[in-house]
Amino acid sequence: MLTIDTLKAYGANVDEGITRCMGNEQFYMKLVRKFLEDTRLDTLEQQLAQGDLDSAFETAHALKGMCANLAITPMTIPVTEMTEFLRSRTQMDYSGLLAQAKEQFEKLKSI
């Protein structure tokens, strides 16, 4: 069950996330639940598979913003790294970073 405590155990910086939500814990939890419904990670995977680095950057950047604002640190790390490589349109194998992000997203969804 998704709670403040399970999010903390997962590695989210819940206190920072709640602060960004003006101290409103219920609002923070609502945003986290909404984030769990987001499909940008799947979109990012498709864009990378197609070699569309411009669109992949936009998607990764949006995903990074959501993760960072909610202080979902375990997922923020690989998404931020991908975003920075994509910012410079680096041609590389993104599968490792994508796998890390997907793994963290699945862990979060399983809470």
Sequence and secondary structure as in RCSB ss.txt:
>XXXX:A:sequence
MLTIDTLKAYGANVDEGITRCMGNEQFYMKLVRKFLEDTRLDTLEQQLAQGDLDSAFETAHALKGMCANLAITPM
TIPVTEMTEFLRSRTQMDYSGLLAQAKEQFEKLKSI
>XXXX:A:secstr
   HHHHHHHT  HHHHHHHTTT HHHHHHHHHHHTT  HHHHHHHHHHTT HHHHHHHHHHHHHHHHHHT HHH
HHHHHHHHHHHHTT  S  HHHHHHHHHHHHHHHH 
